[in-house]
Amino acid sequence: MNFGIDRLLADPQLRRPLEGKRVALLAHPASVTADLTHSLDGLMAAGVNITSVFGPQHGVRGDLQDNMMESPDFTDSSYGMPVFSLYGEVRRPTDASMTTFDIMLVDLQDVGCRIYTFLTTLLYVLEAAAAHGKSVWVLDRPNPAGRPVEGLTLRPSWESFVGAGPMPMRHGMTLGEMGHWFIAHYKLDVDYRVITMDGWNPEEAPGFGWPPERVWINPSPNAANVNMARAYAGTVMLEGTTLSEGRGTTRPLELFGAPDIDAKVVIGEMGRLAPEWLEGVILRDMWFQPTFHKHVGQLCSGVFLHAEGPGYLHAAFQPWRLQALGFKAIRRLYPDYALWRDFPYEYEFDKLAIDVINGGTGLREWVDEAAAMPADLDSLTLPDEAAWIETRQSFLLY
């Protein structure tokens, strides 16, 4: 199959509207062609007049590990054009940076989750392009988590850098498709086009969104593989808790744990509470010792999520519910556990991080309400999911 960048570089007719234009590229380390040439190098070799480069969270070079670690602007050492950070002093393109191009090419590998900030960066770019009369092209890439939809819809007034609009946690769309939805939802007047993929089949095994013939490159430092991308709509919630999400290990955001829980007992309680929420994945109790971040240097009892191999059932796997169930099990087993982490999260200073992540208080309140059962969370979530599936239908390109 071919990604958007592959089709653009292979077809002079697709590139023709770029002739005589100043072109910007929004990219990161996973912005590569089928033969692993970086998109910037491929576009320059094809004669595209790249006049500026933009980088999202973690930077064009993908060198910064954690949240709220900002990247500076700099000058590209190979080609000499300015590189503007959209996760530094600013998160929206400045007026000055918008004068450096006529058309922006967006070539970002996403992981299909509302909280992954590349989605919000696309919205901010579209809004700036509308204000400045610029064009935006998305060079589309797969959603490695596929088409399934899961999670509560972000509530009004809960918009943030990890909440670009009223969608569930797992939206099941590509960036190109999401751009069309942003434009319609926010009524943006912007020249927008998508260079679509050729041959993407998100319902087909074994990839279910990620074509197995394509090499996986981390789009952010802790997005190490497809298993992480599948689990992320659940495991990202760990960032709002005192539990480790595995930062400081070689498999971040594929596990959770802490020194003061018994993972085997937690898995058992999860299965007792809602066995149907554990379908399609294998949970393995294990041990780990983070070399940095939460619980650094401490031996942690952990739960590893295997959304891979013969035990993986794509249509059944529900990472958001599974992680919520992990929280519920810990709350039931350890009623006084200090589960929620109170700290500034993605530039939100007056709300609990777990609520910012979920776009509202519903998930946390369900976990903390002793009488609340899995069916109660379903009663909140199922209508949101059904509404989104209907809403997104007209924006799907594949």
DRENDO-1510 file (C-alpha; in Angstrom, 1 decimal, always signed):
<recs>
REC; n; res; u; v; w
REC; 1; MET; +0.0; +0.0; +0.0 .
REC; 2; ASN; +1.0; +3.6; -0.3 .
REC; 3; PHE; +0.8; +6.4; +2.3 .
REC; 4; GLY; +0.0; +10.0; +1.2 .
REC; 5; ILE; +3.6; +11.0; +1.0 .
REC; 6; ASP; +4.4; +8.0; -1.2 .
REC; 7; ARG; +1.7; +8.9; -3.7 .
REC; 8; LEU; +2.7; +12.6; -3.7 .
REC; 9; LEU; +6.3; +11.8; -4.5 .
REC; 10; ALA; +5.4; +9.2; -7.1 .
REC; 11; ASP; +2.9; +11.3; -9.1 .
REC; 12; PRO; +4.0; +14.6; -10.7 .
REC; 13; GLN; +0.3; +15.5; -11.3 .
REC; 14; LEU; -0.4; +15.4; -7.6 .
REC; 15; ARG; +2.5; +17.8; -7.0 .
REC; 16; ARG; +1.6; +20.2; -9.8 .
REC; 17; PRO; -0.4; +22.6; -7.6 .
REC; 18; LEU; +2.8; +23.0; -5.5 .
REC; 19; GLU; +4.8; +24.4; -8.4 .
REC; 20; GLY; +5.7; +28.1; -7.8 .
REC; 21; LYS; +4.5; +27.9; -4.2 .
REC; 22; ARG; +6.3; +28.2; -1.0 .
REC; 23; VAL; +5.6; +25.0; +0.9 .
REC; 24; ALA; +5.9; +24.3; +4.6 .
REC; 25; LEU; +6.1; +20.8; +6.1 .
REC; 26; LEU; +4.7; +19.7; +9.5 .
REC; 27; ALA; +6.6; +16.6; +10.4 .
REC; 28; HIS; +8.3; +14.4; +13.0 .
REC; 29; PRO; +10.7; +11.3; +12.9 .
REC; 30; ALA; +8.0; +9.0; +11.7 .
REC; 31; SER; +7.4; +11.2; +8.6 .
REC; 32; VAL; +9.1; +8.8; +6.2 .
REC; 33; THR; +8.4; +7.1; +2.9 .
REC; 34; ALA; +8.1; +3.4; +2.2 .
REC; 35; ASP; +11.9; +3.1; +1.9 .
REC; 36; LEU; +12.4; +5.1; +5.1 .
REC; 37; THR; +13.5; +8.4; +3.5 .
REC; 38; HIS; +12.4; +11.3; +5.6 .
REC; 39; SER; +9.6; +13.3; +3.9 .
REC; 40; LEU; +11.7; +16.5; +4.0 .
REC; 41; ASP; +14.5; +14.8; +2.1 .
REC; 42; GLY; +12.0; +13.2; -0.4 .
REC; 43; LEU; +10.2; +16.5; -1.0 .
REC; 44; MET; +13.4; +18.4; -1.5 .
REC; 45; ALA; +14.7; +15.8; -3.9 .
REC; 46; ALA; +11.4; +16.0; -5.9 .
REC; 47; GLY; +11.9; +19.7; -6.3 .
REC; 48; VAL; +9.3; +20.9; -3.9 .
REC; 49; ASN; +10.1; +24.4; -2.6 .
REC; 50; ILE; +10.2; +23.8; +1.1 .
REC; 51; THR; +10.6; +27.1; +2.8 .
REC; 52; SER; +9.9; +26.2; +6.4 .
REC; 53; VAL; +9.4; +23.2; +8.7 .
REC; 54; PHE; +7.1; +22.9; +11.7 .
REC; 55; GLY; +7.3; +20.3; +14.5 .
REC; 56; PRO; +4.6; +19.1; +16.9 .
REC; 57; GLN; +5.0; +17.9; +20.5 .
REC; 58; HIS; +8.3; +16.1; +21.1 .
REC; 59; GLY; +9.8; +18.1; +18.2 .
REC; 60; VAL; +10.7; +17.5; +14.6 .
REC; 61; ARG; +13.5; +15.3; +15.9 .
REC; 62; GLY; +11.3; +13.5; +18.5 .
REC; 63; ASP; +14.0; +13.9; +21.1 .
REC; 64; LEU; +11.9; +15.1; +24.2 .
REC; 65; GLN; +10.5; +12.3; +26.3 .
REC; 66; ASP; +7.8; +13.7; +28.6 .
REC; 67; ASN; +4.8; +16.0; +28.5 .
REC; 68; MET; +5.3; +19.7; +28.8 .
REC; 69; MET; +9.0; +19.4; +27.7 .
REC; 70; GLU; +9.2; +22.2; +25.1 .
REC; 71; SER; +11.1; +22.3; +21.8 .
REC; 72; PRO; +12.9; +25.4; +20.6 .
REC; 73; ASP; +12.9; +26.9; +17.1 .
REC; 74; PHE; +16.0; +26.3; +15.1 .
REC; 75; THR; +17.5; +26.4; +11.6 .
REC; 76; ASP; +17.7; +23.1; +9.7 .
REC; 77; SER; +21.3; +22.2; +9.3 .
REC; 78; SER; +20.9; +20.4; +6.0 .
REC; 79; TYR; +18.8; +22.9; +4.0 .
REC; 80; GLY; +18.9; +26.1; +6.0 .
REC; 81; MET; +15.2; +26.8; +6.4 .
REC; 82; PRO; +13.6; +27.8; +9.7 .
REC; 83; VAL; +12.1; +25.1; +11.9 .
REC; 84; PHE; +9.2; +26.3; +14.0 .
REC; 85; SER; +8.2; +24.5; +17.2 .
REC; 86; LEU; +4.5; +24.1; +17.8 .
REC; 87; TYR; +5.2; +22.8; +21.3 .
REC; 88; GLY; +7.5; +25.5; +22.8 .
REC; 89; GLU; +6.8; +29.1; +23.5 .
REC; 90; VAL; +3.7; +28.7; +21.4 .
REC; 91; ARG; +1.4; +25.8; +20.5 .
REC; 92; ARG; -0.3; +27.7; +17.6 .
REC; 93; PRO; +1.5; +28.9; +14.6 .
REC; 94; THR; +2.5; +32.6; +15.0 .
REC; 95; ASP; +1.6; +35.3; +12.6 .
REC; 96; ALA; +5.3; +35.5; +11.6 .
REC; 97; SER; +5.7; +31.8; +10.9 .
REC; 98; MET; +2.5; +31.9; +8.8 .
REC; 99; THR; +4.2; +34.3; +6.4 .
REC; 100; THR; +6.8; +31.7; +5.4 .
REC; 101; PHE; +4.7; +29.6; +3.2 .
REC; 102; ASP; +1.6; +29.4; +0.9 .
REC; 103; ILE; +0.7; +25.7; +1.4 .
REC; 104; MET; +1.4; +23.5; +4.5 .
REC; 105; LEU; +1.9; +19.8; +4.0 .
REC; 106; VAL; +1.0; +17.9; +7.2 .
REC; 107; ASP; +2.7; +14.5; +7.4 .
REC; 108; LEU; +2.2; +13.2; +10.9 .
REC; 109; GLN; +1.8; +9.6; +12.0 .
REC; 110; ASP; -1.0; +9.6; +14.6 .
REC; 111; VAL; -2.2; +6.8; +16.9 .
REC; 112; GLY; -5.9; +7.4; +16.7 .
REC; 113; CYS; -6.6; +8.8; +20.2 .
REC; 114; ARG; -8.2; +12.2; +21.1 .
REC; 115; ILE; -5.5; +13.0; +23.7 .
REC; 116; TYR; -2.6; +12.5; +21.3 .
REC; 117; THR; -1.7; +16.1; +20.7 .
REC; 118; PHE; -0.9; +15.9; +16.9 .
REC; 119; LEU; -4.7; +16.0; +16.5 .
REC; 120; THR; -5.0; +19.3; +18.3 .
REC; 121; THR; -2.0; +20.7; +16.4 .
REC; 122; LEU; -3.8; +19.9; +13.1 .
REC; 123; LEU; -6.8; +21.9; +14.4 .
REC; 124; TYR; -4.7; +24.8; +15.3 .
REC; 125; VAL; -3.0; +24.8; +11.9 .
REC; 126; LEU; -6.3; +24.7; +10.2 .
REC; 127; GLU; -7.6; +27.7; +12.2 .
REC; 128; ALA; -4.4; +29.7; +11.5 .
REC; 129; ALA; -4.6; +28.8; +7.8 .
REC; 130; ALA; -8.2; +30.0; +7.7 .
REC; 131; ALA; -7.2; +33.3; +9.4 .
REC; 132; HIS; -4.2; +33.9; +7.0 .
REC; 133; GLY; -5.6; +32.6; +3.7 .
REC; 134; LYS; -3.2; +29.6; +3.5 .
REC; 135; SER; -3.8; +26.1; +2.2 .
REC; 136; VAL; -3.4; +22.9; +4.1 .
REC; 137; TRP; -2.8; +19.4; +2.7 .
REC; 138; VAL; -2.7; +16.3; +4.9 .
REC; 139; LEU; -0.6; +13.5; +3.5 .
REC; 140; ASP; -2.7; +10.8; +5.0 .
REC; 141; ARG; -1.4; +7.9; +7.1 .
REC; 142; PRO; -3.0; +4.9; +8.8 .
REC; 143; ASN; -4.8; +5.0; +12.1 .
REC; 144; PRO; -2.9; +2.1; +13.7 .
REC; 145; ALA; -5.7; +1.5; +16.2 .
REC; 146; GLY; -8.2; +1.0; +13.3 .
REC; 147; ARG; -11.8; +2.0; +13.1 .
REC; 148; PRO; -13.2; +1.0; +16.6 .
REC; 149; VAL; -14.7; +3.9; +18.7 .
REC; 150; GLU; -14.6; +4.0; +22.5 .
REC; 151; GLY; -14.9; +6.4; +25.4 .
REC; 152; LEU; -16.9; +9.3; +26.7 .
REC; 153; THR; -17.3; +12.3; +24.5 .
REC; 154; LEU; -15.4; +15.4; +25.6 .
REC; 155; ARG; -17.8; +17.7; +27.5 .
REC; 156; PRO; -18.4; +21.4; +26.8 .
REC; 157; SER; -15.8; +23.7; +28.4 .
REC; 158; TRP; -13.3; +20.8; +28.7 .
REC; 159; GLU; -11.5; +21.7; +25.5 .
REC; 160; SER; -7.7; +21.6; +25.9 .
REC; 161; PHE; -4.5; +20.7; +24.1 .
REC; 162; VAL; -5.4; +17.1; +24.7 .
REC; 163; GLY; -9.1; +17.7; +23.8 .
REC; 164; ALA; -9.6; +19.3; +20.4 .
REC; 165; GLY; -13.4; +18.8; +20.3 .
REC; 166; PRO; -16.4; +16.7; +21.2 .
REC; 167; MET; -15.2; +13.3; +20.2 .
REC; 168; PRO; -14.6; +10.1; +22.2 .
REC; 169; MET; -11.2; +9.0; +23.4 .
REC; 170; ARG; -10.8; +6.5; +20.5 .
REC; 171; HIS; -12.1; +8.2; +17.4 .
REC; 172; GLY; -11.3; +5.6; +14.7 .
REC; 173; MET; -10.3; +8.2; +12.0 .
REC; 174; THR; -7.2; +9.2; +10.1 .
REC; 175; LEU; -5.8; +12.7; +10.4 .
REC; 176; GLY; -7.0; +13.5; +6.9 .
REC; 177; GLU; -10.5; +12.5; +7.8 .
REC; 178; MET; -10.3; +14.4; +11.0 .
REC; 179; GLY; -9.3; +17.5; +9.2 .
REC; 180; HIS; -12.6; +17.4; +7.2 .
REC; 181; TRP; -14.5; +17.0; +10.5 .
REC; 182; PHE; -12.7; +19.9; +12.1 .
REC; 183; ILE; -13.5; +22.2; +9.2 .
REC; 184; ALA; -17.2; +21.2; +9.3 .
REC; 185; HIS; -17.6; +21.3; +13.0 .
REC; 186; TYR; -15.8; +24.6; +13.6 .
REC; 187; LYS; -17.1; +26.1; +10.3 .
REC; 188; LEU; -13.6; +27.0; +9.0 .
REC; 189; ASP; -13.1; +28.6; +5.6 .
REC; 190; VAL; -9.9; +27.1; +4.5 .
REC; 191; ASP; -8.5; +25.5; +1.3 .
REC; 192; TYR; -8.0; +21.9; +2.4 .
REC; 193; ARG; -7.2; +18.7; +0.6 .
REC; 194; VAL; -6.1; +15.2; +1.6 .
REC; 195; ILE; -3.6; +13.2; -0.4 .
REC; 196; THR; -5.3; +9.8; +0.4 .
REC; 197; MET; -3.6; +6.5; +1.0 .
REC; 198; ASP; -3.9; +3.7; -1.6 .
REC; 199; GLY; -4.8; +0.3; -0.3 .
REC; 200; TRP; -5.5; +1.0; +3.4 .
REC; 201; ASN; -7.8; -1.7; +4.8 .
REC; 202; PRO; -8.4; -1.0; +8.5 .
REC; 203; GLU; -10.6; -4.1; +9.1 .
REC; 204; GLU; -8.2; -6.6; +7.7 .
REC; 205; ALA; -6.0; -9.0; +9.7 .
REC; 206; PRO; -3.3; -9.1; +10.9 .
REC; 207; GLY; -2.7; -5.3; +11.0 .
REC; 208; PHE; -6.3; -4.0; +11.6 .
REC; 209; GLY; -5.2; -0.5; +10.8 .
REC; 210; TRP; -1.4; -0.8; +10.6 .
REC; 211; PRO; -0.1; -2.5; +7.4 .
REC; 212; PRO; +2.3; -5.2; +8.6 .
REC; 213; GLU; +4.6; -4.6; +5.6 .
REC; 214; ARG; +5.4; -1.1; +6.8 .
REC; 215; VAL; +8.1; -0.4; +9.3 .
REC; 216; TRP; +6.9; +1.1; +12.6 .
REC; 217; ILE; +8.8; +4.3; +13.6 .
REC; 218; ASN; +8.0; +6.0; +16.9 .
REC; 219; PRO; +5.9; +9.0; +16.2 .
REC; 220; SER; +6.7; +10.1; +19.8 .
REC; 221; PRO; +9.4; +8.7; +22.1 .
REC; 222; ASN; +7.1; +6.4; +24.0 .
REC; 223; ALA; +5.1; +5.1; +21.1 .
REC; 224; ALA; +7.3; +2.1; +20.5 .
REC; 225; ASN; +5.1; -0.3; +18.5 .
REC; 226; VAL; +1.6; -1.1; +17.3 .
REC; 227; ASN; +0.7; -2.8; +20.7 .
REC; 228; MET; +1.2; +0.6; +22.3 .
REC; 229; ALA; -1.0; +2.3; +19.7 .
REC; 230; ARG; -3.8; -0.2; +20.3 .
REC; 231; ALA; -3.6; +0.1; +24.1 .
REC; 232; TYR; -3.0; +3.9; +24.3 .
REC; 233; ALA; -6.7; +5.0; +24.4 .
REC; 234; GLY; -6.7; +3.3; +27.8 .
REC; 235; THR; -3.1; +3.4; +29.1 .
REC; 236; VAL; -2.8; +7.2; +28.5 .
REC; 237; MET; -5.2; +7.7; +31.4 .
REC; 238; LEU; -2.4; +6.4; +33.7 .
REC; 239; GLU; -0.7; +9.8; +33.1 .
REC; 240; GLY; -3.4; +11.2; +35.4 .
REC; 241; THR; -2.7; +8.7; +38.2 .
REC; 242; THR; +0.0; +7.8; +40.7 .
REC; 243; LEU; +0.4; +4.4; +38.9 .
REC; 244; SER; +3.3; +4.0; +36.6 .
REC; 245; GLU; +2.5; +3.8; +32.9 .
REC; 246; GLY; +5.9; +2.3; +32.3 .
REC; 247; ARG; +7.9; +5.4; +31.5 .
REC; 248; GLY; +11.4; +4.6; +32.5 .
REC; 249; THR; +11.0; +1.1; +31.0 .
REC; 250; THR; +11.4; -0.2; +27.5 .
REC; 251; ARG; +7.6; -0.8; +27.1 .
REC; 252; PRO; +5.9; +2.5; +28.2 .
REC; 253; LEU; +2.1; +2.8; +27.9 .
REC; 254; GLU; +1.7; -0.9; +27.4 .
REC; 255; LEU; +1.5; -1.7; +31.2 .
REC; 256; PHE; +0.6; -0.3; +34.6 .
REC; 257; GLY; +1.7; -0.9; +38.1 .
REC; 258; ALA; +3.1; +0.4; +41.4 .
REC; 259; PRO; +5.2; -0.9; +44.3 .
REC; 260; ASP; +2.1; -1.1; +46.6 .
REC; 261; ILE; -0.4; -3.2; +44.5 .
REC; 262; ASP; -0.6; -6.9; +43.8 .
REC; 263; ALA; -1.0; -7.1; +40.0 .
REC; 264; LYS; -2.2; -10.7; +40.1 .
REC; 265; VAL; -4.9; -9.9; +42.5 .
REC; 266; VAL; -5.8; -6.8; +40.5 .
REC; 267; ILE; -6.3; -8.9; +37.4 .
REC; 268; GLY; -8.4; -11.3; +39.3 .
REC; 269; GLU; -10.7; -8.5; +40.5 .
REC; 270; MET; -11.0; -7.0; +37.0 .
REC; 271; GLY; -12.1; -10.4; +35.8 .
REC; 272; ARG; -14.6; -10.7; +38.6 .
REC; 273; LEU; -16.1; -7.2; +38.0 .
REC; 274; ALA; -16.5; -7.2; +34.2 .
REC; 275; PRO; -15.0; -10.3; +32.3 .
REC; 276; GLU; -16.5; -9.0; +29.1 .
REC; 277; TRP; -14.3; -6.0; +29.2 .
REC; 278; LEU; -11.2; -8.2; +29.2 .
REC; 279; GLU; -12.0; -9.9; +25.9 .
REC; 280; GLY; -9.6; -9.7; +23.0 .
REC; 281; VAL; -6.5; -9.0; +25.1 .
REC; 282; ILE; -4.2; -11.1; +27.3 .
REC; 283; LEU; -3.2; -9.5; +30.7 .
REC; 284; ARG; +0.0; -10.8; +32.2 .
REC; 285; ASP; +1.2; -10.0; +35.7 .
REC; 286; MET; +4.9; -9.0; +35.7 .
REC; 287; TRP; +7.5; -6.9; +37.5 .
REC; 288; PHE; +9.4; -3.8; +36.5 .
REC; 289; GLN; +11.6; -1.1; +37.9 .
REC; 290; PRO; +11.4; +2.3; +36.3 .
REC; 291; THR; +14.8; +4.0; +35.6 .
REC; 292; PHE; +13.1; +7.5; +35.6 .
REC; 293; HIS; +9.6; +9.0; +36.2 .
REC; 294; LYS; +7.1; +7.6; +38.7 .
REC; 295; HIS; +8.4; +5.1; +41.2 .
REC; 296; VAL; +11.9; +5.5; +39.9 .
REC; 297; GLY; +14.2; +2.7; +41.2 .
REC; 298; GLN; +11.4; +0.9; +42.9 .
REC; 299; LEU; +10.3; -2.6; +42.2 .
REC; 300; CYS; +6.7; -2.4; +40.8 .
REC; 301; SER; +4.1; -5.1; +40.5 .
REC; 302; GLY; +2.6; -4.6; +37.1 .
REC; 303; VAL; -0.1; -5.6; +34.5 .
REC; 304; PHE; +1.1; -5.9; +30.9 .
REC; 305; LEU; -1.5; -5.6; +28.1 .
REC; 306; HIS; -0.9; -7.9; +25.1 .
REC; 307; ALA; -3.1; -6.6; +22.3 .
REC; 308; GLU; -1.1; -8.7; +19.9 .
REC; 309; GLY; -0.6; -12.3; +18.9 .
REC; 310; PRO; -3.2; -15.0; +18.7 .
REC; 311; GLY; -5.1; -13.7; +21.8 .
REC; 312; TYR; -5.8; -10.4; +20.2 .
REC; 313; LEU; -9.4; -9.9; +18.9 .
REC; 314; HIS; -9.6; -6.5; +17.3 .
REC; 315; ALA; -13.4; -6.0; +17.4 .
REC; 316; ALA; -13.6; -7.1; +21.0 .
REC; 317; PHE; -10.6; -5.2; +22.5 .
REC; 318; GLN; -11.8; -2.2; +24.6 .
REC; 319; PRO; -8.6; -0.5; +26.0 .
REC; 320; TRP; -10.5; +2.5; +27.6 .
REC; 321; ARG; -12.9; +0.2; +29.5 .
REC; 322; LEU; -10.1; -2.1; +30.4 .
REC; 323; GLN; -8.0; +0.6; +32.0 .
REC; 324; ALA; -11.0; +2.1; +33.7 .
REC; 325; LEU; -11.7; -1.4; +35.1 .
REC; 326; GLY; -8.1; -1.5; +36.4 .
REC; 327; PHE; -8.7; +1.7; +38.3 .
REC; 328; LYS; -12.0; +0.3; +39.6 .
REC; 329; ALA; -10.4; -2.9; +40.8 .
REC; 330; ILE; -7.6; -1.0; +42.6 .
REC; 331; ARG; -10.3; +1.2; +44.3 .
REC; 332; ARG; -12.2; -1.9; +45.4 .
REC; 333; LEU; -9.1; -3.7; +46.7 .
REC; 334; TYR; -7.4; -0.6; +48.2 .
REC; 335; PRO; -10.2; +1.9; +49.1 .
REC; 336; ASP; -7.9; +4.6; +50.4 .
REC; 337; TYR; -5.4; +4.4; +47.5 .
REC; 338; ALA; -4.2; +7.8; +46.4 .
REC; 339; LEU; -5.0; +7.1; +42.8 .
REC; 340; TRP; -5.4; +10.5; +41.2 .
REC; 341; ARG; -2.3; +12.6; +40.6 .
REC; 342; ASP; -2.7; +16.3; +41.2 .
REC; 343; PHE; -0.2; +18.2; +39.0 .
REC; 344; PRO; -0.3; +20.6; +36.0 .
REC; 345; TYR; -1.1; +18.6; +32.9 .
REC; 346; GLU; -0.7; +19.9; +29.3 .
REC; 347; TYR; -1.0; +23.5; +30.4 .
REC; 348; GLU; -4.2; +22.9; +32.5 .
REC; 349; PHE; -3.4; +24.1; +36.0 .
REC; 350; ASP; -6.8; +24.1; +37.8 .
REC; 351; LYS; -8.3; +20.7; +36.9 .
REC; 352; LEU; -7.3; +17.2; +37.9 .
REC; 353; ALA; -5.2; +15.6; +35.1 .
REC; 354; ILE; -7.5; +12.5; +34.9 .
REC; 355; ASP; -10.4; +14.8; +34.2 .
REC; 356; VAL; -8.5; +16.8; +31.5 .
REC; 357; ILE; -7.5; +13.5; +29.9 .
REC; 358; ASN; -11.1; +12.3; +29.8 .
REC; 359; GLY; -12.6; +15.6; +28.9 .
REC; 360; GLY; -14.9; +15.7; +32.0 .
REC; 361; THR; -15.3; +14.2; +35.4 .
REC; 362; GLY; -17.5; +11.2; +34.5 .
REC; 363; LEU; -14.8; +8.5; +34.4 .
REC; 364; ARG; -13.2; +9.5; +37.7 .
REC; 365; GLU; -16.6; +9.8; +39.5 .
REC; 366; TRP; -17.5; +6.3; +38.3 .
REC; 367; VAL; -14.2; +4.9; +39.7 .
REC; 368; ASP; -14.6; +6.6; +43.0 .
REC; 369; GLU; -18.4; +5.8; +43.5 .
REC; 370; ALA; -18.3; +2.6; +45.5 .
REC; 371; ALA; -21.8; +1.5; +44.3 .
REC; 372; ALA; -21.1; +2.2; +40.6 .
REC; 373; MET; -20.9; -0.9; +38.4 .
REC; 374; PRO; -19.6; -1.5; +34.9 .
REC; 375; ALA; -23.1; -1.3; +33.5 .
REC; 376; ASP; -23.3; +2.3; +34.9 .
REC; 377; LEU; -20.3; +3.3; +32.9 .
REC; 378; ASP; -21.7; +1.6; +29.8 .
REC; 379; SER; -24.9; +3.6; +30.2 .
REC; 380; LEU; -23.0; +6.8; +30.0 .
REC; 381; THR; -20.6; +5.8; +27.3 .
REC; 382; LEU; -22.6; +3.7; +24.8 .
REC; 383; PRO; -24.8; +6.6; +23.6 .
REC; 384; ASP; -21.7; +8.8; +23.1 .
REC; 385; GLU; -20.0; +6.1; +21.0 .
REC; 386; ALA; -23.1; +5.5; +18.9 .
REC; 387; ALA; -23.5; +9.2; +18.3 .
REC; 388; TRP; -19.9; +9.6; +17.2 .
REC; 389; ILE; -20.1; +6.6; +14.8 .
REC; 390; GLU; -23.0; +8.3; +13.1 .
REC; 391; THR; -21.4; +11.7; +13.1 .
REC; 392; ARG; -18.1; +10.6; +11.5 .
REC; 393; GLN; -19.7; +8.5; +8.8 .
REC; 394; SER; -19.8; +11.2; +6.2 .
REC; 395; PHE; -16.1; +12.1; +6.7 .
REC; 396; LEU; -14.6; +8.7; +6.2 .
REC; 397; LEU; -12.4; +8.4; +3.1 .
REC; 398; TYR; -11.7; +4.7; +3.2 .
</recs>
